[in-house]
Structures are given as C-alpha cells and as structure tokens.
Amino acid sequence: MSVDVFTIFNEIIDNDFKLNTDPLIIEEKKNKGNDKSKGRYVTLKKTGKIFAFSFDKDEEKLRVFRFFNNSAKDINKKNDAIILCENKGEIYVLLIELKSGKIGGALKQLLSGKIFVDFIVSLINLHYGKNLSVKYRGIVFSTRKTPKKKPTKRLTKRGEIIYKNHCGLECTIQDCNREYNLFQFLCS
C-alpha cells in the first residue's frame, strides 16, 4: 500500500512548524522592529484533506535555517504559511504571505517558499519512491485596499479569484483580516 503525500509531509515536518487549527488561522505576530505587522490574520475554512505548516517563527527562539549565516541579507526570508491540499486528484501548494500596506517583498518570500517546497518534494521523490508533482498558487493577503480588476490577457480568472503570473508562479492579492473557503483558491 502506498503512503499518501499528506502522511509523508506529516512524518517529515517537525511538530513545532505544523498548523493544526480548524478553521486554519494564519496570523502575523509582532515582527521585531515592525509594529504594523501585529494583528494581520486570515481564516481559511478547510475543505478535504490538507496539511499546513509555517517556518515563519521568532528567529530568536527557533532559528529555522540554522545552516545559513544570519548576516546574509534576505537568505533567511520565508513566507508565512504553506498549505498542501488536493483538488480533483492534483496536489496544490498554497504559499501564503500576510502584508500590511506595501507588498513589495512578498513575491521573493513566496518564491523562496516555492523553492523550499520543491526541495522537499525532490527529497520525497528520492526517499519514498514517489513521482510527486505539485501545482503552486501564491496568495498575498494584504491590509491595503485591493482594487477589483477585470481579467486581461495576463490574468487568469479561477472562480472568484484572479491570478497573475509572476516569475512562473500564479499569484493573487486578497484582503487580509477576513475569512475564506480554502477551496476557492483551487478552482480552475
């Protein structure tokens, strides 16, 4: 019997990083030197099988990437949460970032998360004999007011969510401090 990807991720990700609430609540604790970060959150109602985790921890208490030099600018950047879910037999990875105001650094954080998940998927394929492939979605939840855009050539509309391709990653900007159904980010 083959072990499913959710069981494998549950085995390999340490409990300190797992997000297990139902509904799933992703919140930004106060960042060092950034009072604006406190109070940002998003609530995601779960649908189906999911696995969620976050490497966005207080670096003073739990340094995630200990093998990187802390003084190397931006190398330790990571996004706020990573959610694996299944839709119509395909595995999706939702890369989540919460921002207030300016969202300038969000894309690099999402892409860093994608690269890290690619690494984990490669290890799973190697050590578990899988041929796993995943589809990615980048989601920035922001406190800034997001204008509702109509789809254009460069935008892909999926249900009520509009994605724009950035560096090979379909991304969307949504309002922070709200509740969403997780499934709406998977509709194609």
Solvent accessible surface area in square Angstrom, and as a share of the most:
residue,aa,sasa,rsa
1,M,236,1.05
2,S,88,0.57
3,V,65,0.38
4,D,50,0.26
5,V,15,0.09
6,F,14,0.06
7,T,61,0.35
8,I,0,0.00
9,F,0,0.00
10,N,75,0.38
11,E,108,0.49
12,I,75,0.38
13,I,15,0.07
14,D,81,0.42
15,N,115,0.59
16,D,88,0.46
17,F,25,0.11
18,K,33,0.14
19,L,38,0.19
20,N,116,0.60
21,T,71,0.41
22,D,111,0.58
23,P,51,0.32
24,L,0,0.00
25,I,77,0.39
26,I,8,0.04
27,E,95,0.42
28,E,14,0.06
29,K,138,0.58
30,K,119,0.51
31,N,64,0.33
32,K,178,0.75
33,G,86,0.82
34,N,55,0.28
35,D,105,0.55
36,K,159,0.67
37,S,0,0.00
38,K,139,0.59
39,G,52,0.50
40,R,13,0.05
41,Y,83,0.32
42,V,0,0.00
43,T,16,0.09
44,L,1,0.00
45,K,97,0.41
46,K,63,0.27
47,T,63,0.37
48,G,69,0.66
49,K,107,0.45
50,I,33,0.17
51,F,17,0.07
52,A,3,0.02
53,F,0,0.00
54,S,10,0.06
55,F,18,0.07
56,D,56,0.29
57,K,59,0.25
58,D,74,0.39
59,E,55,0.25
60,E,132,0.59
61,K,170,0.72
62,L,61,0.30
63,R,59,0.21
64,V,25,0.15
65,F,18,0.07
66,R,176,0.64
67,F,153,0.64
68,F,72,0.30
69,N,100,0.51
70,N,92,0.47
71,S,94,0.61
72,A,44,0.34
73,K,175,0.74
74,D,67,0.35
75,I,86,0.44
76,N,22,0.11
77,K,96,0.41
78,K,23,0.10
79,N,5,0.02
80,D,9,0.05
81,A,1,0.00
82,I,5,0.02
83,I,0,0.00
84,L,0,0.00
85,C,1,0.01
86,E,78,0.35
87,N,12,0.06
88,K,171,0.73
89,G,63,0.60
90,E,71,0.32
91,I,20,0.10
92,Y,6,0.02
93,V,0,0.00
94,L,0,0.00
95,L,0,0.00
96,I,1,0.00
97,E,4,0.02
98,L,1,0.00
99,K,37,0.16
100,S,27,0.17
101,G,37,0.36
102,K,183,0.77
103,I,36,0.18
104,G,72,0.69
105,G,41,0.39
106,A,2,0.02
107,L,52,0.26
108,K,143,0.61
109,Q,23,0.10
110,L,1,0.01
111,L,37,0.19
112,S,41,0.26
113,G,3,0.03
114,K,48,0.20
115,I,121,0.62
116,F,49,0.20
117,V,0,0.00
118,D,55,0.29
119,F,113,0.47
120,I,9,0.05
121,V,14,0.08
122,S,66,0.42
123,L,70,0.35
124,I,2,0.01
125,N,44,0.23
126,L,127,0.63
127,H,129,0.58
128,Y,83,0.32
129,G,69,0.67
130,K,54,0.23
131,N,148,0.76
132,L,29,0.14
133,S,92,0.59
134,V,27,0.15
135,K,88,0.37
136,Y,26,0.10
137,R,12,0.04
138,G,0,0.00
139,I,1,0.00
140,V,7,0.04
141,F,0,0.00
142,S,1,0.00
143,T,56,0.32
144,R,94,0.34
145,K,181,0.77
146,T,21,0.12
147,P,93,0.59
148,K,164,0.69
149,K,122,0.52
150,K,170,0.72
151,P,65,0.41
152,T,87,0.51
153,K,207,0.88
154,R,159,0.58
155,L,25,0.12
156,T,53,0.31
157,K,113,0.48
158,R,41,0.15
159,G,44,0.42
160,E,147,0.66
161,I,3,0.02
162,I,41,0.21
163,Y,0,0.00
164,K,61,0.26
165,N,80,0.41
166,H,65,0.29
167,C,104,0.62
168,G,60,0.58
169,L,1,0.00
170,E,37,0.17
171,C,11,0.06
172,T,6,0.03
173,I,60,0.30
174,Q,24,0.11
175,D,37,0.19
176,C,10,0.06
177,N,61,0.31
178,R,115,0.42
179,E,87,0.39
180,Y,8,0.03
181,N,65,0.33
182,L,1,0.01
183,F,79,0.33
184,Q,49,0.22
185,F,0,0.00
186,L,5,0.03
187,C,34,0.20
188,S,95,0.61
